[in-house]
Amino acid sequence: MRSLDRLLKDEAATIELGEDLALALKAGDCVGLSGDLGAGKSTFARAFLRAMADDTALEVPSPTFTLVQSYELRVPVAHFDLYRLGDASELTELGFDEALSEGICLVEWPEKAEGALPADRITLNLAHEGDGRRVRISAPAGAFERITRSLAIRAFLADAGRPHARRRHLSGDASVRAYERIHARNAPTTILMDAPRHRPGAILQNGKYYQQLAHIAEDAVPFVAVSELLRRRGFAAPAIFARDLDQGLLLIEDLGSEGILDAEGRPIAERYLESARLLAHLHAQPTERAVAIAEGIVHHIPEFDRTAIKIETSLLIDWYLPWQRGAPASETERSEYFAIWDQLVDILCGGEKNLLLRDFHSPNVLWRGDRGGLDRIGLIDFQDAMIGPTAYDVASLVQDARVTIDTDLAARLMDGYMSERKVLGSFDETAFLRDWHLMAAQRNCKLAGIWVRLMQRDGKPGYMKHMPRTFTYLQQALGHEVLTPLREWCIKAGILAPESAN
């Protein structure tokens, strides 16, 4: 267990601590709140629950007599008050184990059930000190790291001129990044981007791990650089108001919360078409490979090279195939698969290359209807941008990984992009269509493996719902003659049925 002490000078500081920990805890965390009457346990719990609910008026009755009060929030929370508990065995009847398996348990007076509570729980010991309170926070290593990270964000906001801002969870994604919406008095709403440095993974080849081979951003520098580059070129990327590159913390412009999908999660054609037009303008501009963001700090935008393309496609054979058929690929299958991709990468070498944003799809595209022209499209989550086949970004949009794009809209998007490119300058439509199919196939091979990896390695099974769509898209991509060898390999490996690949 690790611990830290903090002085909470007044009730507002106790409330702020509750809000900060609401952004640090996750399902499976048990928090014991210890201290004398009036020490601030209920104040902390109330602030925690209201922050988790994003509702400052949420009614939080004391569970003194009911012993437990449950809340269905972003993460379910069960608030226990064990002051009147007769025996520790009663915790089972109160549904403690079930509540902990599904969410967070806040437990006031944990001393009443010492032997029945998890030994590795988080503990807050509160005691009066002058006009305030002294809190000692003890937690196992993983939880302690999350808590100290949240407290570091609070200090970062104070240094950025927002010392008592209200922090609210905005989103997380499939990576280690997380986002908060920051509300401060007399200041516009901003976004806190929490992008800690990637931890090295298993070495895969040439002494490098996956992020290095695939050119995944390992810190906040690429986001800052690409944002500045996009803004210089007239695109709506977030301005950056404060940054701590060592900690991976950025305070950035809030471009809004309206996306390019309707309330039922369906694509809004006008917004997708405008997004395709934006890509045409982005890809028609000259390539820029090095971006200076501070003295001595230059981000060199990486190439979407052979190594990156193949390490991404390896996810299909390393993760999806073993899951799909219950056995790993044979050495013959592996060598044939990667030989095919070597041939396809050779074909790509002669195609158009420029800045590509890498994940240009619905979660990362915002709609700003009060603006005009391309300024209506807000761009986020582009830290993994590369120099590579421009067709990749168009494939990301036309075959949105999380949204079903019907064939009619897909055709309109392709026509809209190509028509705009022709207006803007020289454009080889035949080569583009070839590269689009190739990049769509590459992306979907990657995604099929990612969905399985997220489920098996990261405990995020929800992404598996996208698998059927991914294979529909893959089948469409494999329709180009240049991809016949890959289509035949997929059939032979049992990934695609012969009739579905025609």
Secondary structure, DSSP 8 states (H G I E B T S, - for coil): -EEEEEEE-SHHHHHHHHHHHHTT--TT-EEEEE-STTSSHHHHHHHHHHHHHT-TT------TTTSEEEE-SSS-EEEEE-TT-S-TTHHHHTTHHHHHHHSEEEEESGGGGGGGS-TT-EEEEEEEETTEEEEEEEE-HHHHHHHHHHHHHHHHHHHTT-TT-EEEEEEE-SSS-EEEEEE-TTS--EEEEE--------EEETTEEHHHHHT---SSHHHHHHHHHHHHTT-B---EEEEETTTTEEEEE---S--SB-TTS-B-HHHHHHHHHHHHHHHHS----EEEEETTEEEE--B--HHHHHHHHHHIIIIIHHHHHSS---HHHHHHHHHHHHHHHHHHTTS-EEEE-S--SGGGEEE-TTS-GGGGEEE---TT-EEEETHHHHHHHHT-TTS---HHHHHHHHHHHHHHHHHHS---HHHHHHHHHHHHHHHHHHHHHHHHHHHHTTS-GGGGGGHHHHHHHHHHHTTSGGGHHHHHHHHHTTSS-TGGG-
